[in-house]
Amino acid sequence: MANIGYARVSTGEQNLESQLDELKMKSCAKVFTDKISGAKSDRPGLRDCLKYLREGDVLIITKFDRLARSLKDLIIIVEDLRTRGIDVISIHDNIETNTSHGKLFFHLFGAFAEFERDIIRARTRAGLESAKARGVKGGRKRKMTQEKIAAAETLLKTGIHPKEVSNQLGVSLATLYSYVNVAEVKEENSPATAENKTDSAVTQLGEKTEALPKVRRTPKKAS
């Protein structure tokens, strides 16, 4: 069990010292910091802090607005810490989740988190039902339409490399191979295949010629 601190200022011009001094007074064994806007979703210091915390630890901050960029973000972070058995102390907000009032605070945040999940599920169901009523099928859109597949086969038959074909169609090489049997298309257009087809056609023509009934020629009478 350890006290772990987190401090953040929005820009490099602002000073972390006041927050660090307050966290030191709380006997923090380790302090993580960020000099970045709270609106940014990627905060390396906070990410490392949340990863470092273990069950039984206490996360200490000066204010909740140092921890989260929105109420929704705060609910997500606090709920995650609660499920991991980690308490939170916000110095200026006078909230300590290891007290009776703090536990109530954690329970409220848990309820808010569940409420948010219920709203998302309800909106998702409503959206799916509305789309179904309009005849719209769910799932991801196909990256390769029938027109693109036909174009890809045509380009491949002209001898263009598959990578160049995928670039022209604006899809990845893996997508091209998943929709088009490249090897089969190239095989159909190869010189050997064309020669085999020609030999086969000549053979069939010969067989048909032999199958025709022979006509006896009547010799001309001498005049």
ChimeraX commands (.cxc) that place a marker at each C-alpha (Angstrom):
marker #1 position 0.00,0.00,0.00 radius 0.5
marker #1 position 1.41,3.38,-1.01 radius 0.5
marker #1 position 0.38,6.95,-1.63 radius 0.5
marker #1 position 0.87,7.81,-5.31 radius 0.5
marker #1 position 0.54,11.38,-6.51 radius 0.5
marker #1 position -0.44,12.88,-9.84 radius 0.5
marker #1 position -0.05,16.52,-10.86 radius 0.5
marker #1 position -0.79,18.32,-14.12 radius 0.5
marker #1 position -0.55,21.80,-15.57 radius 0.5
marker #1 position -1.92,22.82,-18.96 radius 0.5
marker #1 position 1.19,24.41,-20.49 radius 0.5
marker #1 position 4.93,24.38,-20.06 radius 0.5
marker #1 position 4.79,27.97,-18.75 radius 0.5
marker #1 position 2.72,26.96,-15.72 radius 0.5
marker #1 position 4.48,25.67,-12.63 radius 0.5
marker #1 position 3.98,22.26,-11.05 radius 0.5
marker #1 position 5.74,23.22,-7.81 radius 0.5
marker #1 position 2.64,24.19,-5.81 radius 0.5
marker #1 position 0.94,20.87,-6.60 radius 0.5
marker #1 position 4.13,18.91,-5.91 radius 0.5
marker #1 position 4.53,20.61,-2.52 radius 0.5
marker #1 position 1.00,19.61,-1.51 radius 0.5
marker #1 position 1.54,16.03,-2.67 radius 0.5
marker #1 position 4.79,15.79,-0.68 radius 0.5
marker #1 position 2.86,16.79,2.43 radius 0.5
marker #1 position 0.71,13.70,1.83 radius 0.5
marker #1 position 3.84,11.49,1.90 radius 0.5
marker #1 position 3.56,10.34,-1.70 radius 0.5
marker #1 position 6.07,7.61,-2.47 radius 0.5
marker #1 position 5.99,8.46,-6.17 radius 0.5
marker #1 position 4.54,11.35,-8.17 radius 0.5
marker #1 position 3.63,11.34,-11.86 radius 0.5
marker #1 position 3.29,14.60,-13.78 radius 0.5
marker #1 position 2.04,16.00,-17.08 radius 0.5
marker #1 position 2.53,19.38,-18.73 radius 0.5
marker #1 position -0.28,19.11,-21.21 radius 0.5
marker #1 position -3.82,20.37,-21.74 radius 0.5
marker #1 position -6.51,18.40,-19.94 radius 0.5
marker #1 position -8.43,18.28,-23.22 radius 0.5
marker #1 position -5.78,15.95,-24.65 radius 0.5
marker #1 position -6.79,12.30,-24.43 radius 0.5
marker #1 position -3.19,11.06,-24.44 radius 0.5
marker #1 position -1.54,12.11,-21.18 radius 0.5
marker #1 position 1.63,10.02,-20.75 radius 0.5
marker #1 position 2.07,10.82,-17.06 radius 0.5
marker #1 position -1.50,9.85,-16.18 radius 0.5
marker #1 position -1.28,6.73,-18.32 radius 0.5
marker #1 position 1.87,5.61,-16.51 radius 0.5
marker #1 position 0.34,6.50,-13.14 radius 0.5
marker #1 position -2.80,4.43,-13.67 radius 0.5
marker #1 position -0.69,1.54,-14.90 radius 0.5
marker #1 position 1.61,1.77,-11.85 radius 0.5
marker #1 position -1.17,1.76,-9.22 radius 0.5
marker #1 position -1.83,-1.50,-7.37 radius 0.5
marker #1 position -4.65,-2.76,-5.16 radius 0.5
marker #1 position -4.56,-1.00,-1.80 radius 0.5
marker #1 position -2.75,2.09,-3.13 radius 0.5
marker #1 position -4.14,5.60,-2.77 radius 0.5
marker #1 position -4.08,8.03,-5.68 radius 0.5
marker #1 position -3.69,11.61,-4.42 radius 0.5
marker #1 position -4.46,14.69,-6.51 radius 0.5
marker #1 position -4.90,18.34,-5.64 radius 0.5
marker #1 position -8.22,18.65,-7.54 radius 0.5
marker #1 position -10.34,16.38,-9.70 radius 0.5
marker #1 position -9.91,18.68,-12.70 radius 0.5
marker #1 position -6.20,17.70,-12.66 radius 0.5
marker #1 position -7.20,14.07,-13.13 radius 0.5
marker #1 position -9.93,14.14,-15.78 radius 0.5
marker #1 position -10.76,16.23,-18.84 radius 0.5
marker #1 position -14.55,15.92,-18.41 radius 0.5
marker #1 position -17.16,14.52,-16.03 radius 0.5
marker #1 position -17.53,11.47,-18.26 radius 0.5
marker #1 position -13.75,10.93,-18.24 radius 0.5
marker #1 position -13.69,11.32,-14.44 radius 0.5
marker #1 position -16.47,8.74,-14.03 radius 0.5
marker #1 position -14.56,6.24,-16.19 radius 0.5
marker #1 position -11.26,6.73,-14.31 radius 0.5
marker #1 position -12.79,6.63,-10.82 radius 0.5
marker #1 position -14.89,3.56,-11.64 radius 0.5
marker #1 position -11.79,1.77,-12.96 radius 0.5
marker #1 position -9.89,2.59,-9.76 radius 0.5
marker #1 position -12.81,1.46,-7.61 radius 0.5
marker #1 position -12.97,-1.96,-9.28 radius 0.5
marker #1 position -9.19,-2.32,-8.81 radius 0.5
marker #1 position -9.39,-1.59,-5.08 radius 0.5
marker #1 position -7.63,1.79,-5.30 radius 0.5
marker #1 position -8.76,4.79,-3.22 radius 0.5
marker #1 position -8.63,8.42,-4.33 radius 0.5
marker #1 position -7.94,11.57,-2.32 radius 0.5
marker #1 position -8.67,15.00,-3.80 radius 0.5
marker #1 position -7.12,17.57,-1.47 radius 0.5
marker #1 position -9.05,20.71,-2.40 radius 0.5
marker #1 position -12.32,18.86,-3.12 radius 0.5
marker #1 position -12.17,17.37,0.41 radius 0.5
marker #1 position -12.98,13.88,-0.86 radius 0.5
marker #1 position -11.29,10.73,0.44 radius 0.5
marker #1 position -12.78,7.51,-0.83 radius 0.5
marker #1 position -11.43,5.53,2.14 radius 0.5
marker #1 position -13.88,7.34,4.46 radius 0.5
marker #1 position -17.61,6.78,4.78 radius 0.5
marker #1 position -18.37,9.88,2.74 radius 0.5
marker #1 position -15.73,8.90,0.21 radius 0.5
marker #1 position -17.22,5.42,-0.14 radius 0.5
marker #1 position -20.57,7.03,-0.85 radius 0.5
marker #1 position -18.83,9.13,-3.49 radius 0.5
marker #1 position -17.38,5.97,-5.09 radius 0.5
marker #1 position -20.79,4.30,-5.08 radius 0.5
marker #1 position -22.32,7.35,-6.74 radius 0.5
marker #1 position -19.69,7.28,-9.44 radius 0.5
marker #1 position -20.30,3.57,-9.93 radius 0.5
marker #1 position -24.01,4.31,-10.35 radius 0.5
marker #1 position -23.23,7.10,-12.84 radius 0.5
marker #1 position -20.99,4.74,-14.80 radius 0.5
marker #1 position -23.71,2.07,-14.95 radius 0.5
marker #1 position -26.25,4.72,-15.95 radius 0.5
marker #1 position -23.96,5.84,-18.79 radius 0.5
marker #1 position -23.58,2.23,-20.00 radius 0.5
marker #1 position -27.36,1.75,-19.93 radius 0.5
marker #1 position -27.87,4.89,-22.01 radius 0.5
marker #1 position -25.31,3.73,-24.58 radius 0.5
marker #1 position -26.93,0.28,-24.81 radius 0.5
marker #1 position -30.40,1.82,-25.18 radius 0.5
marker #1 position -29.21,4.19,-27.92 radius 0.5
marker #1 position -27.47,1.34,-29.73 radius 0.5
marker #1 position -30.59,-0.85,-29.66 radius 0.5
marker #1 position -32.76,2.05,-30.83 radius 0.5
marker #1 position -30.37,2.80,-33.67 radius 0.5
marker #1 position -30.27,-0.84,-34.79 radius 0.5
marker #1 position -34.04,-1.17,-34.69 radius 0.5
marker #1 position -34.49,2.07,-36.64 radius 0.5
marker #1 position -31.96,0.95,-39.25 radius 0.5
marker #1 position -33.64,-2.46,-39.52 radius 0.5
marker #1 position -37.02,-0.81,-40.06 radius 0.5
marker #1 position -35.53,1.18,-42.94 radius 0.5
marker #1 position -34.03,-1.95,-44.46 radius 0.5
marker #1 position -30.47,-0.95,-43.68 radius 0.5
marker #1 position -28.19,-3.88,-42.95 radius 0.5
marker #1 position -25.72,-3.60,-40.09 radius 0.5
marker #1 position -22.02,-4.31,-40.18 radius 0.5
marker #1 position -19.08,-2.65,-41.79 radius 0.5
marker #1 position -19.27,-1.44,-45.36 radius 0.5
marker #1 position -17.52,-3.53,-47.97 radius 0.5
marker #1 position -14.21,-2.01,-49.02 radius 0.5
marker #1 position -14.41,-3.68,-52.44 radius 0.5
marker #1 position -17.59,-3.17,-54.45 radius 0.5
marker #1 position -18.47,-5.36,-57.43 radius 0.5
marker #1 position -17.24,-2.56,-59.70 radius 0.5
marker #1 position -13.87,-2.47,-57.95 radius 0.5
marker #1 position -13.56,-6.26,-58.08 radius 0.5
marker #1 position -14.25,-6.25,-61.83 radius 0.5
marker #1 position -11.74,-3.43,-62.32 radius 0.5
marker #1 position -9.13,-5.30,-60.30 radius 0.5
marker #1 position -9.56,-8.45,-62.40 radius 0.5
marker #1 position -9.29,-6.42,-65.61 radius 0.5
marker #1 position -6.10,-4.70,-64.44 radius 0.5
marker #1 position -4.56,-7.97,-63.28 radius 0.5
marker #1 position -5.29,-9.59,-66.65 radius 0.5
marker #1 position -3.32,-6.82,-68.36 radius 0.5
marker #1 position -0.28,-7.84,-66.34 radius 0.5
marker #1 position -0.25,-5.01,-63.78 radius 0.5
marker #1 position 1.34,-6.02,-60.47 radius 0.5
marker #1 position -1.18,-6.63,-57.62 radius 0.5
marker #1 position 0.45,-3.94,-55.46 radius 0.5
marker #1 position -0.07,-1.34,-58.19 radius 0.5
marker #1 position -3.67,-2.52,-58.65 radius 0.5
marker #1 position -4.37,-2.09,-54.93 radius 0.5
marker #1 position -2.86,1.40,-55.02 radius 0.5
marker #1 position -5.02,2.41,-57.99 radius 0.5
marker #1 position -8.16,1.15,-56.26 radius 0.5
marker #1 position -7.29,2.77,-52.94 radius 0.5
marker #1 position -7.27,-0.41,-50.87 radius 0.5
marker #1 position -4.59,-2.41,-49.12 radius 0.5
marker #1 position -2.92,-5.38,-50.76 radius 0.5
marker #1 position -4.46,-7.66,-48.12 radius 0.5
marker #1 position -7.95,-6.38,-48.99 radius 0.5
marker #1 position -7.34,-7.01,-52.69 radius 0.5
marker #1 position -6.30,-10.61,-52.01 radius 0.5
marker #1 position -9.30,-11.17,-49.73 radius 0.5
marker #1 position -11.77,-10.20,-52.49 radius 0.5
marker #1 position -9.97,-11.34,-55.64 radius 0.5
marker #1 position -8.30,-14.67,-56.36 radius 0.5
marker #1 position -5.21,-12.99,-57.78 radius 0.5
marker #1 position -3.36,-16.22,-58.53 radius 0.5
marker #1 position -6.34,-17.62,-60.45 radius 0.5
marker #1 position -6.82,-14.44,-62.48 radius 0.5
marker #1 position -3.12,-14.28,-63.36 radius 0.5
marker #1 position -3.12,-17.99,-64.23 radius 0.5
marker #1 position -6.05,-17.55,-66.59 radius 0.5
marker #1 position -4.15,-14.82,-68.42 radius 0.5
marker #1 position -0.73,-16.50,-68.48 radius 0.5
marker #1 position 0.87,-17.48,-71.87 radius 0.5
marker #1 position 0.90,-21.14,-70.88 radius 0.5
marker #1 position -2.80,-21.08,-70.13 radius 0.5
marker #1 position -3.54,-19.33,-73.40 radius 0.5
marker #1 position -1.45,-21.90,-75.30 radius 0.5
marker #1 position -3.24,-24.75,-73.54 radius 0.5
marker #1 position -6.59,-23.24,-74.46 radius 0.5
marker #1 position -5.49,-22.93,-78.10 radius 0.5
marker #1 position -4.24,-26.55,-78.21 radius 0.5
marker #1 position -7.50,-27.68,-76.65 radius 0.5
marker #1 position -9.52,-25.78,-79.23 radius 0.5
marker #1 position -7.47,-27.26,-82.11 radius 0.5
marker #1 position -7.90,-30.77,-80.70 radius 0.5
marker #1 position -11.65,-30.32,-80.35 radius 0.5
marker #1 position -11.85,-28.99,-83.91 radius 0.5
marker #1 position -9.93,-32.02,-85.18 radius 0.5
marker #1 position -12.21,-34.38,-83.31 radius 0.5
marker #1 position -15.28,-32.69,-84.76 radius 0.5
marker #1 position -13.81,-32.89,-88.28 radius 0.5
marker #1 position -13.13,-36.61,-87.96 radius 0.5
marker #1 position -16.66,-37.15,-86.74 radius 0.5
marker #1 position -18.18,-35.67,-89.91 radius 0.5
marker #1 position -19.55,-38.29,-92.39 radius 0.5
marker #1 position -17.28,-38.92,-95.35 radius 0.5
marker #1 position -18.75,-38.00,-98.73 radius 0.5
marker #1 position -18.05,-40.41,-101.64 radius 0.5
marker #1 position -17.14,-38.64,-104.81 radius 0.5
marker #1 position -18.77,-40.02,-107.94 radius 0.5
marker #1 position -16.27,-40.18,-110.84 radius 0.5
marker #1 position -17.20,-38.18,-113.91 radius 0.5
marker #1 position -18.35,-40.11,-116.98 radius 0.5
marker #1 position -16.15,-39.87,-120.01 radius 0.5
marker #1 position -17.72,-37.80,-122.76 radius 0.5
marker link #1:1,2 radius 0.2
marker link #1:2,3 radius 0.2
marker link #1:3,4 radius 0.2
marker link #1:4,5 radius 0.2
marker link #1:5,6 radius 0.2
marker link #1:6,7 radius 0.2
marker link #1:7,8 radius 0.2
marker link #1:8,9 radius 0.2
marker link #1:9,10 radius 0.2
marker link #1:10,11 radius 0.2
marker link #1:11,12 radius 0.2
marker link #1:12,13 radius 0.2
marker link #1:13,14 radius 0.2
marker link #1:14,15 radius 0.2
marker link #1:15,16 radius 0.2
marker link #1:16,17 radius 0.2
marker link #1:17,18 radius 0.2
marker link #1:18,19 radius 0.2
marker link #1:19,20 radius 0.2
marker link #1:20,21 radius 0.2
marker link #1:21,22 radius 0.2
marker link #1:22,23 radius 0.2
marker link #1:23,24 radius 0.2
marker link #1:24,25 radius 0.2
marker link #1:25,26 radius 0.2
marker link #1:26,27 radius 0.2
marker link #1:27,28 radius 0.2
marker link #1:28,29 radius 0.2
marker link #1:29,30 radius 0.2
marker link #1:30,31 radius 0.2
marker link #1:31,32 radius 0.2
marker link #1:32,33 radius 0.2
marker link #1:33,34 radius 0.2
marker link #1:34,35 radius 0.2
marker link #1:35,36 radius 0.2
marker link #1:36,37 radius 0.2
marker link #1:37,38 radius 0.2
marker link #1:38,39 radius 0.2
marker link #1:39,40 radius 0.2
marker link #1:40,41 radius 0.2
marker link #1:41,42 radius 0.2
marker link #1:42,43 radius 0.2
marker link #1:43,44 radius 0.2
marker link #1:44,45 radius 0.2
marker link #1:45,46 radius 0.2
marker link #1:46,47 radius 0.2
marker link #1:47,48 radius 0.2
marker link #1:48,49 radius 0.2
marker link #1:49,50 radius 0.2
marker link #1:50,51 radius 0.2
marker link #1:51,52 radius 0.2
marker link #1:52,53 radius 0.2
marker link #1:53,54 radius 0.2
marker link #1:54,55 radius 0.2
marker link #1:55,56 radius 0.2
marker link #1:56,57 radius 0.2
marker link #1:57,58 radius 0.2
marker link #1:58,59 radius 0.2
marker link #1:59,60 radius 0.2
marker link #1:60,61 radius 0.2
marker link #1:61,62 radius 0.2
marker link #1:62,63 radius 0.2
marker link #1:63,64 radius 0.2
marker link #1:64,65 radius 0.2
marker link #1:65,66 radius 0.2
marker link #1:66,67 radius 0.2
marker link #1:67,68 radius 0.2
marker link #1:68,69 radius 0.2
marker link #1:69,70 radius 0.2
marker link #1:70,71 radius 0.2
marker link #1:71,72 radius 0.2
marker link #1:72,73 radius 0.2
marker link #1:73,74 radius 0.2
marker link #1:74,75 radius 0.2
marker link #1:75,76 radius 0.2
marker link #1:76,77 radius 0.2
marker link #1:77,78 radius 0.2
marker link #1:78,79 radius 0.2
marker link #1:79,80 radius 0.2
marker link #1:80,81 radius 0.2
marker link #1:81,82 radius 0.2
marker link #1:82,83 radius 0.2
marker link #1:83,84 radius 0.2
marker link #1:84,85 radius 0.2
marker link #1:85,86 radius 0.2
marker link #1:86,87 radius 0.2
marker link #1:87,88 radius 0.2
marker link #1:88,89 radius 0.2
marker link #1:89,90 radius 0.2
marker link #1:90,91 radius 0.2
marker link #1:91,92 radius 0.2
marker link #1:92,93 radius 0.2
marker link #1:93,94 radius 0.2
marker link #1:94,95 radius 0.2
marker link #1:95,96 radius 0.2
marker link #1:96,97 radius 0.2
marker link #1:97,98 radius 0.2
marker link #1:98,99 radius 0.2
marker link #1:99,100 radius 0.2
marker link #1:100,101 radius 0.2
marker link #1:101,102 radius 0.2
marker link #1:102,103 radius 0.2
marker link #1:103,104 radius 0.2
marker link #1:104,105 radius 0.2
marker link #1:105,106 radius 0.2
marker link #1:106,107 radius 0.2
marker link #1:107,108 radius 0.2
marker link #1:108,109 radius 0.2
marker link #1:109,110 radius 0.2
marker link #1:110,111 radius 0.2
marker link #1:111,112 radius 0.2
marker link #1:112,113 radius 0.2
marker link #1:113,114 radius 0.2
marker link #1:114,115 radius 0.2
marker link #1:115,116 radius 0.2
marker link #1:116,117 radius 0.2
marker link #1:117,118 radius 0.2
marker link #1:118,119 radius 0.2
marker link #1:119,120 radius 0.2
marker link #1:120,121 radius 0.2
marker link #1:121,122 radius 0.2
marker link #1:122,123 radius 0.2
marker link #1:123,124 radius 0.2
marker link #1:124,125 radius 0.2
marker link #1:125,126 radius 0.2
marker link #1:126,127 radius 0.2
marker link #1:127,128 radius 0.2
marker link #1:128,129 radius 0.2
marker link #1:129,130 radius 0.2
marker link #1:130,131 radius 0.2
marker link #1:131,132 radius 0.2
marker link #1:132,133 radius 0.2
marker link #1:133,134 radius 0.2
marker link #1:134,135 radius 0.2
marker link #1:135,136 radius 0.2
marker link #1:136,137 radius 0.2
marker link #1:137,138 radius 0.2
marker link #1:138,139 radius 0.2
marker link #1:139,140 radius 0.2
marker link #1:140,141 radius 0.2
marker link #1:141,142 radius 0.2
marker link #1:142,143 radius 0.2
marker link #1:143,144 radius 0.2
marker link #1:144,145 radius 0.2
marker link #1:145,146 radius 0.2
marker link #1:146,147 radius 0.2
marker link #1:147,148 radius 0.2
marker link #1:148,149 radius 0.2
marker link #1:149,150 radius 0.2
marker link #1:150,151 radius 0.2
marker link #1:151,152 radius 0.2
marker link #1:152,153 radius 0.2
marker link #1:153,154 radius 0.2
marker link #1:154,155 radius 0.2
marker link #1:155,156 radius 0.2
marker link #1:156,157 radius 0.2
marker link #1:157,158 radius 0.2
marker link #1:158,159 radius 0.2
marker link #1:159,160 radius 0.2
marker link #1:160,161 radius 0.2
marker link #1:161,162 radius 0.2
marker link #1:162,163 radius 0.2
marker link #1:163,164 radius 0.2
marker link #1:164,165 radius 0.2
marker link #1:165,166 radius 0.2
marker link #1:166,167 radius 0.2
marker link #1:167,168 radius 0.2
marker link #1:168,169 radius 0.2
marker link #1:169,170 radius 0.2
marker link #1:170,171 radius 0.2
marker link #1:171,172 radius 0.2
marker link #1:172,173 radius 0.2
marker link #1:173,174 radius 0.2
marker link #1:174,175 radius 0.2
marker link #1:175,176 radius 0.2
marker link #1:176,177 radius 0.2
marker link #1:177,178 radius 0.2
marker link #1:178,179 radius 0.2
marker link #1:179,180 radius 0.2
marker link #1:180,181 radius 0.2
marker link #1:181,182 radius 0.2
marker link #1:182,183 radius 0.2
marker link #1:183,184 radius 0.2
marker link #1:184,185 radius 0.2
marker link #1:185,186 radius 0.2
marker link #1:186,187 radius 0.2
marker link #1:187,188 radius 0.2
marker link #1:188,189 radius 0.2
marker link #1:189,190 radius 0.2
marker link #1:190,191 radius 0.2
marker link #1:191,192 radius 0.2
marker link #1:192,193 radius 0.2
marker link #1:193,194 radius 0.2
marker link #1:194,195 radius 0.2
marker link #1:195,196 radius 0.2
marker link #1:196,197 radius 0.2
marker link #1:197,198 radius 0.2
marker link #1:198,199 radius 0.2
marker link #1:199,200 radius 0.2
marker link #1:200,201 radius 0.2
marker link #1:201,202 radius 0.2
marker link #1:202,203 radius 0.2
marker link #1:203,204 radius 0.2
marker link #1:204,205 radius 0.2
marker link #1:205,206 radius 0.2
marker link #1:206,207 radius 0.2
marker link #1:207,208 radius 0.2
marker link #1:208,209 radius 0.2
marker link #1:209,210 radius 0.2
marker link #1:210,211 radius 0.2
marker link #1:211,212 radius 0.2
marker link #1:212,213 radius 0.2
marker link #1:213,214 radius 0.2
marker link #1:214,215 radius 0.2
marker link #1:215,216 radius 0.2
marker link #1:216,217 radius 0.2
marker link #1:217,218 radius 0.2
marker link #1:218,219 radius 0.2
marker link #1:219,220 radius 0.2
marker link #1:220,221 radius 0.2
marker link #1:221,222 radius 0.2
marker link #1:222,223 radius 0.2
view
